[in-house]
Amino acid sequence: MKATKWMVAGALAAAVAVAAVAQAEDKAAAKDAPKDMTMSGEILDMVCYMSSEAHGEKHKACAQSCLKRGNPMGLLTSDGKVILLVEDHGAAKAFEDLKAKGGDTVQVTGPMFERGGLAAMQVKSSAAPK
């Protein structure tokens, strides 16, 4: 009986220790998470832009159609940089709404990431440029 009590007490102590470590890791991850930023630019259909540099007013209808079909989306900034736009699972509507704005200039807000040399912004919101 005493052995069982000690086993239960040991298991409980281990569970508390694991929970404390997990909580500390969550706090560290939140501290290291990128901060939101806002960038302005033209919403791109990445397939047409990368294959033929198509963008702008003349390409607007095509860009919107291609984005609605699921082509990757990007943001062409005024300095000529292209940022891949990706969905924030917690704000999917904001990303979905941008698909209808292919060829338009907008402001996009969200955290920036760089992986393997590719810059991307996770879309949290968008607005007309100021």
C-alpha positions in Angstrom: 0.0 0.0 0.0 2.8 2.4 0.9 4.6 1.6 -2.4 1.4 2.4 -4.3 1.1 5.8 -2.5 4.8 6.6 -3.4 4.2 5.6 -7.0 1.2 7.8 -7.2 3.0 10.7 -5.5 6.0 10.2 -7.9 3.7 10.2 -11.0 1.9 13.4 -9.7 5.2 15.1 -9.2 6.4 14.2 -12.7 3.2 15.5 -14.2 3.6 18.8 -12.4 7.2 19.1 -13.6 6.2 18.4 -17.2 3.4 21.0 -17.0 5.9 23.6 -15.6 8.4 22.9 -18.4 5.6 23.2 -21.1 4.4 26.5 -19.6 7.9 27.9 -19.6 8.4 26.8 -23.3 5.1 28.5 -24.2 6.2 31.8 -22.6 9.6 31.6 -24.4 7.9 31.0 -27.7 5.5 33.9 -27.2 8.4 36.2 -26.3 10.3 35.2 -29.5 7.2 35.4 -31.8 7.6 38.1 -34.5 5.7 41.3 -34.0 3.0 42.4 -36.4 3.9 44.9 -39.1 2.0 46.7 -41.8 3.2 46.8 -45.4 1.7 48.4 -48.5 1.8 47.0 -52.0 0.0 45.4 -54.9 -1.6 42.0 -54.4 0.0 39.5 -56.8 -1.0 36.2 -58.3 2.4 34.6 -57.8 2.1 32.1 -60.7 1.5 34.8 -63.4 4.0 37.2 -61.7 6.8 34.6 -61.5 6.3 33.1 -64.9 5.7 36.4 -66.9 6.0 39.3 -64.5 2.3 40.0 -65.0 0.8 42.5 -62.6 -0.9 45.9 -62.5 -4.2 47.2 -63.8 -4.1 45.2 -67.1 -3.6 41.9 -65.2 -6.1 42.6 -62.4 -9.0 40.4 -63.6 -6.6 37.5 -64.3 -5.0 37.9 -60.9 -8.3 37.8 -59.1 -9.4 34.8 -61.0 -6.2 32.9 -60.4 -6.2 33.8 -56.7 -9.8 32.5 -56.3 -8.6 29.2 -57.9 -6.0 28.9 -55.2 -2.8 30.2 -56.8 -0.2 31.5 -54.2 -0.6 35.2 -53.3 2.1 37.8 -52.9 2.6 41.5 -52.1 4.7 43.7 -54.5 6.1 46.6 -52.4 6.9 50.0 -53.8 10.6 49.2 -53.7 10.1 46.1 -55.9 10.3 43.4 -53.2 7.9 40.5 -53.3 6.6 39.1 -50.1 4.7 35.7 -50.1 1.3 36.1 -48.3 0.2 33.1 -46.2 -3.0 32.4 -44.2 -3.1 32.9 -40.4 -5.3 30.0 -39.3 -6.8 32.2 -36.7 -7.7 34.9 -39.3 -8.5 32.9 -42.4 -11.2 35.4 -43.6 -8.6 38.2 -43.9 -6.5 36.1 -46.2 -9.6 34.9 -48.2 -10.8 38.5 -48.6 -7.5 39.5 -50.2 -8.1 37.1 -53.1 -10.7 39.5 -54.5 -8.1 42.3 -54.4 -5.6 40.9 -56.9 -4.1 43.8 -58.8 -5.2 46.3 -56.1 -2.8 48.2 -53.8 -3.6 47.5 -50.1 -2.0 47.5 -46.7 -1.5 44.1 -45.1 -0.8 43.5 -41.5 0.7 40.5 -39.8 4.0 38.9 -38.6 6.9 38.5 -41.0 8.9 35.3 -41.4 11.9 34.3 -43.4 12.6 30.6 -44.2 15.2 29.4 -46.6 15.6 32.9 -48.0 11.9 33.4 -48.7 10.2 36.3 -46.9 6.5 35.7 -46.0 3.8 37.6 -44.1 1.1 35.8 -42.2 -2.1 37.8 -43.1 -4.0 39.0 -40.0 -5.8 42.0 -41.6 -5.8 44.2 -44.6 -7.1 47.7 -45.4 -7.1 50.3 -48.2 -3.8 52.2 -48.3 -3.7 55.5 -46.4 
